[in-house]
Every structure is written in structure tokens, then in C-alpha cells.
Amino acid sequence: MKKAAIIFSAFLMAISCSNGGYVIKGDIRDLDEGTINLLDAYGHTLATTQVKDGKFTFKGKTEVPQLTYINNALGVKYPLDLPILLENKRIKVKGNAAQGLIEITGTAANENMVTFKKKRDALSPNDREGFTALVRETFEANSDNLLGAMMITNMYTYVSDEELVECYRRLPAELSGNKLISHYHDISLARMETAPGKKFKELCMEDKQGVPRKLSDAVAGNDFTLLLFWASWTYGNKSVLPDFGALCRRHSDKGLALYSISLDSNEDKWREALGKYGLEGTNLQGDYNQAKACADIYGIDGMPRALLIGRDGTIIARSDKASDFEPFL
């Protein structure tokens, strides 16, 4: 009877996976009793289950393969924040919480992730070339599974926008639908479309008097336009934003004017920062979602970021440093 029950249980497990869902079976020695969570890449809880004698089970279905984390509560003896590449398959998690040795098996993506981490940890922290080669190698070997897709997030600051977009296009549809991965693709594609040599893309926001202020009007009315995206809460403003203000004042006689869009939600903080950093020109601040949409058009991945645009509408340069624009002025 016991053997029959075991077989029946395995049969139910197989049915669960074949119906398009995932099953994560955990068996971790010394894992604290209580609840344990399955979180998505943004920290949102996907599921919660109980831990008993180090064992736990998550069952569900994911619309697209995604990076998740198994995480227990704060204040426990052995905190766990374990990355799991979640697919609609059966995944096993086994190890020892006290020693921090945990193995993830059941899918090629999770098993190959172990190999990637070992090779990454063997590299010197400053070996940019070696890490870039490893990321490319891992992508090529896993372009059909979630690990390859996750390499897109690693490629972002190590390869050209063109290479990243091409790698993204090689992914299966179910992997390219992952929001975390498509986010980096969208930024890279936008930067390609607004790279130096390309024509600027139109932007328009209302000023504080309710008057629509188009970027095209600024471009047509000045020899050079510095398009600046910023926010008062951005780290490093004290050492960067004053340089942009000074740049515009220094070259105003050469026809350089500022057109800035702030992602501030607090108008008082925005006005205070304008004065503090000496930003003079067309300065716009309002609805955050509208400002964010403008930034997305130009593939803005951090702030402050600026683009120099000529009177003919050609983007001349883009950078996060005011000094990089000096040679063009």
C-alpha cells in the first residue's frame, strides 16, 4: 500500500508539470521552521509556503520564465535569498542552510547557472574583458533557456547596444516576453535610435503656465540645444548638475540653450534644485509618467543624462558629463 501511495504521488506530480505548471521541491538541512516566500525579481511575493523539517514545496504557473528568489523572513538564524530560474518544470532545491551550500537541479538553466557562477567567481574583479567573454559564451550555450536570456541583463553594460539587441532577437518568444529582459532591450533599442548622427525625436511638455513647450521649437531656435534629463533626488547631482548649468552659460554666446525635463514629483524640490545647480533655460517638470515616457524615448538608463542637438536636428553627442560636450562647442 505504501509503495502504491508513493507511485500515485509521483503520478500527480507529473500531471502538475505536464499541465504547464512548476513544482519546486525543497529539502534544506537546518533551514528555519516557519514560512518561506517565492519572490519575483522586483521583490513581489509570488507564493508563500510552510517549512517543516527543512522541506517545502511551491506549486504554480508562470506566464513566462523568470528570475525569482526563495527568501525567508528577517531575523531567522539562517537567512536565505536563493536565486531560482523559474520555468514550468520540476525544480529541486537541496543543501545545507548552516553551511550555505545549496544545489538547484531539474532544469538546464539552473544547473548551468552553477557553472556560470563558478567561472565568474574565478575571474579577477577588474577583468572586464574576461567577464564579457564569459557572458557571451554563456549566452551562446544557453540561448534557448532562461539562463541565456538572463545574460542580456549582464551584457547591458559590457557589449554594444547593437549586439545586445541582436542577442535579444535570437531568444525564443517565451523568453523575450520577460519584462526584466525586455526592459534592457528597449533601452538599448532607444539608444540606437537616438545615437549621435541620428535625428532627434520630438518631445513636448507643458510649462508651469500651461504652455506646450516642444523640443523642436528649441532646436529650431538655437544653434545648439542641450537636452537634459535629471531629478533633484539623483545621486551625485552636486558634482554633475552644476557643470551642465555652467556649460550652458559659458557657451550661450555660441547659441547653446538648455531644454531640460525633470522626473521630480515634488515641485518645491525641483525649483530649489534649479536655483542650487544654476540650470537656466527651458526647464519642465510635471506629470511623472509623462516625463518618464519622454526619457524612455531616448533610452535614459540613469540621471543626469544629456544629449547635444544641432540646429538641423542631428544628435551630436550624448553623455552624463558636461565636459564631453566641450569639443563640439
C-alpha positions in Angstrom: 0.0 0.0 0.0 2.8 2.4 0.9 4.6 1.8 -2.4 1.3 2.4 -4.3 0.9 5.7 -2.5 4.4 6.8 -3.5 3.7 5.9 -7.1 0.4 7.8 -7.0 2.0 10.9 -5.5 4.7 10.9 -8.3 1.9 10.5 -10.8 0.1 13.5 -9.5 3.4 15.5 -9.6 3.9 14.5 -13.2 0.4 15.7 -14.1 1.0 19.0 -12.4 4.1 19.7 -14.5 2.5 18.4 -17.7 -0.4 20.8 -17.2 2.0 23.7 -17.6 2.9 24.5 -14.1 6.1 24.5 -12.0 6.9 22.5 -8.9 9.8 23.5 -6.6 10.7 20.8 -4.1 13.0 22.0 -1.3 15.0 19.9 1.2 17.4 22.1 3.0 19.0 20.9 6.2 18.9 23.4 9.2 16.5 25.7 7.4 14.5 27.7 9.9 10.9 26.5 10.5 8.1 28.8 9.6 7.1 30.3 6.3 9.2 30.8 3.2 8.5 33.0 0.1 8.9 32.9 -3.6 9.6 36.4 -4.8 9.9 37.8 -8.3 12.9 39.9 -9.5 11.2 43.1 -8.2 10.6 41.7 -4.7 6.9 41.0 -5.1 5.6 37.8 -3.4 4.5 35.1 -5.9 3.8 32.4 -3.3 4.3 31.6 0.4 4.5 28.1 1.9 5.5 26.3 5.2 8.8 24.8 6.0 8.8 21.6 8.0 11.9 19.6 8.8 13.7 21.7 6.1 11.2 20.6 3.5 8.9 22.8 1.5 7.0 22.8 -1.8 6.0 25.6 -4.2 3.4 24.9 -6.9 2.1 27.3 -9.5 2.4 28.5 -13.1 4.5 31.2 -14.6 3.3 33.0 -17.7 6.9 33.5 -18.8 10.2 32.0 -17.5 11.6 34.5 -15.0 14.2 35.1 -12.3 12.8 34.5 -8.8 14.2 34.2 -5.3 13.4 31.9 -2.4 13.5 34.1 0.6 12.7 33.5 4.3 11.8 36.1 7.0 14.2 38.6 8.6 15.6 37.6 12.0 15.9 33.9 11.3 19.1 32.0 12.2 20.0 31.2 8.6 18.7 33.8 6.1 18.0 32.5 2.6 17.9 34.6 -0.6 18.3 32.0 -3.3 18.0 32.8 -7.0 15.9 30.4 -8.9 15.4 30.5 -12.7 11.7 29.7 -12.7 10.2 27.7 -15.5 7.1 25.5 -15.7 9.1 22.4 -14.8 10.1 20.5 -11.8 12.9 22.1 -9.8 14.8 20.5 -6.9 16.5 22.6 -4.2 18.7 20.7 -1.8 21.5 21.5 0.6 22.6 22.8 4.0 21.5 26.2 5.2 24.1 26.4 8.0 26.9 25.8 5.5 25.4 27.9 2.8 25.8 25.0 0.3 22.6 24.6 -1.8 22.2 22.9 -5.1 19.5 23.6 -7.7 18.7 20.9 -10.2 16.0 19.9 -12.6 16.4 22.4 -15.4 19.3 23.2 -17.8 19.1 26.9 -16.9 19.5 26.3 -13.1 22.2 23.7 -13.5 24.2 25.7 -16.0 23.9 28.8 -13.7 26.1 27.0 -11.2 28.8 26.7 -13.9 28.5 30.3 -14.8 28.8 31.4 -11.2 32.0 29.3 -10.7 33.6 30.8 -13.7 32.6 34.3 -12.8 33.9 33.9 -9.2 37.2 32.7 -10.6 37.7 35.9 -12.5 39.6 39.0 -11.2 37.0 41.6 -10.1 38.5 44.1 -12.6 38.7 41.6 -15.5 36.1 43.3 -17.7 37.3 41.6 -20.9 37.2 38.1 -19.2 33.7 38.7 -17.8 32.4 39.9 -21.2 33.8 36.8 -22.9 32.1 34.6 -20.2 28.8 36.3 -20.7 28.9 35.8 -24.5 30.0 32.2 -24.0 27.1 31.5 -21.6 24.6 33.2 -23.8 25.7 31.1 -26.8 25.4 27.9 -24.8 22.0 28.8 -23.3 20.2 31.0 -25.8 17.3 28.5 -25.7 16.7 28.7 -22.0 16.3 31.3 -19.3 20.0 31.5 -18.3 20.8 32.7 -21.8 18.0 35.3 -21.5 19.4 36.4 -18.2 22.7 37.1 -19.8 21.0 40.0 -21.6 21.0 41.8 -18.2 24.7 41.1 -17.8 25.5 42.2 -21.3 23.9 45.6 -20.8 27.0 47.5 -19.7 29.5 45.2 -21.4 28.6 45.0 -25.1 27.3 47.4 -27.7 23.6 48.2 -27.9 23.6 46.6 -31.4 24.9 43.3 -30.0 22.5 43.3 -27.1 19.5 43.8 -29.4 20.7 41.1 -31.8 21.1 38.6 -28.9 17.6 39.5 -27.7 16.1 38.8 -31.1 17.6 35.3 -31.0 15.7 34.4 -27.9 12.6 32.2 -28.1 9.3 34.2 -27.8 8.5 33.0 -24.3 11.9 34.3 -23.1 11.8 37.6 -24.8 8.4 38.3 -23.2 10.1 38.6 -19.8 9.7 42.2 -18.6 13.1 42.3 -16.9 14.9 41.2 -20.0 12.8 43.3 -22.5 13.5 46.3 -20.3 17.2 46.2 -21.2 16.4 45.5 -24.9 14.0 48.5 -25.0 16.7 50.9 -23.6 19.3 49.7 -26.0 17.0 50.0 -29.0 16.0 53.5 -27.9 19.7 54.5 -27.6 20.4 53.1 -31.0 17.6 55.2 -32.5 18.8 58.3 -30.7 22.6 57.8 -31.1 24.9 60.5 -32.4 24.3 61.1 -36.1 20.5 60.3 -35.8 17.8 62.9 -35.9 16.2 63.9 -32.6 12.8 62.7 -31.6 10.1 65.1 -30.7 9.2 65.8 -27.1 6.6 68.1 -25.6 5.5 69.0 -22.1 3.6 72.0 -20.7 5.5 74.6 -18.6 4.1 75.9 -15.4 2.0 78.4 -17.3 0.3 75.6 -19.2 2.1 76.4 -22.4 3.2 73.4 -24.5 7.0 73.5 -25.0 8.2 71.4 -27.9 11.8 70.3 -28.2 11.6 71.0 -32.0 11.0 74.7 -31.2 14.1 74.8 -29.0 16.2 73.1 -31.7 15.0 75.4 -34.5 15.6 78.5 -32.3 19.2 77.7 -31.2 22.4 76.7 -32.8 22.8 74.0 -30.2 20.3 72.5 -27.7 21.3 70.6 -24.6 18.6 68.1 -23.9 19.0 67.2 -20.2 17.1 64.5 -18.2 17.5 64.8 -14.4 15.9 64.8 -11.0 16.7 66.5 -7.7 17.0 63.2 -5.9 19.6 61.7 -8.2 22.8 60.5 -6.6 25.8 62.7 -7.5 23.9 65.8 -8.5 26.2 68.1 -6.5 29.2 67.2 -8.6 27.4 66.9 -12.0 24.5 69.2 -12.5 26.3 72.5 -11.8 28.7 71.6 -14.6 25.7 71.4 -17.1 24.5 74.8 -15.9 27.9 76.3 -16.3 28.3 74.7 -19.7 25.2 76.4 -21.0 26.2 79.8 -19.6 29.7 79.5 -20.9 28.6 78.8 -24.5 25.4 80.8 -24.6 27.2 83.2 -27.0 27.6 80.3 -29.4 23.9 79.7 -29.4 23.7 76.9 -26.8 20.4 76.7 -24.9 19.1 74.3 -22.3 15.9 72.2 -22.6 15.5 70.0 -19.5 13.0 67.5 -18.3 12.9 66.6 -14.7 11.4 63.4 -13.3 10.8 65.1 -10.0 7.3 64.6 -8.4 7.9 67.4 -5.9 7.7 70.8 -7.5 9.3 72.6 -4.5 12.3 70.3 -4.6 12.6 70.8 -8.3 12.5 74.6 -8.0 15.0 74.5 -5.2 17.4 72.4 -7.3 17.1 74.7 -10.4 18.5 77.5 -8.3 21.1 75.5 -6.5 22.5 74.0 -9.6 22.2 77.0 -11.9 20.0 75.4 -14.5 18.8 78.2 -16.7 16.6 77.8 -19.8 13.5 75.8 -20.7 13.0 73.7 -17.6 10.0 71.4 -17.5 8.5 69.4 -14.6 5.1 67.9 -14.1 3.4 64.5 -14.5 6.0 61.8 -13.7 4.6 59.3 -16.2 4.8 61.8 -19.0 8.3 62.8 -18.1 9.3 59.1 -17.8 7.8 58.4 -21.3 10.0 61.2 -22.7 13.1 59.7 -21.0 12.2 56.3 -22.4 12.2 57.7 -26.0 15.8 58.5 -25.5 16.8 55.3 -23.7 17.7 57.1 -20.5 19.0 54.5 -18.0 20.2 56.8 -15.3 20.4 60.5 -14.5 21.5 63.0 -15.2 21.9 62.2 -18.9 22.3 64.8 -21.7 22.3 65.0 -25.5 23.7 67.8 -27.6 21.5 68.6 -30.7 22.4 70.8 -33.6 20.1 73.3 -35.3 19.5 70.8 -38.2 18.1 68.3 -35.7 21.1 66.0 -35.7 22.2 64.5 -32.4 25.8 65.4 -32.0 26.7 63.7 -28.7 25.3 62.1 -25.6 26.9 61.7 -22.2 26.5 62.0 -18.4 29.4 64.5 -18.2 29.3 68.2 -19.3 33.0 68.1 -20.2 32.3 65.6 -23.0 30.4 68.2 -24.9 33.1 70.9 -24.9 34.9 69.7 -28.0 31.7 70.1 -30.1 31.2 73.7 -28.9 
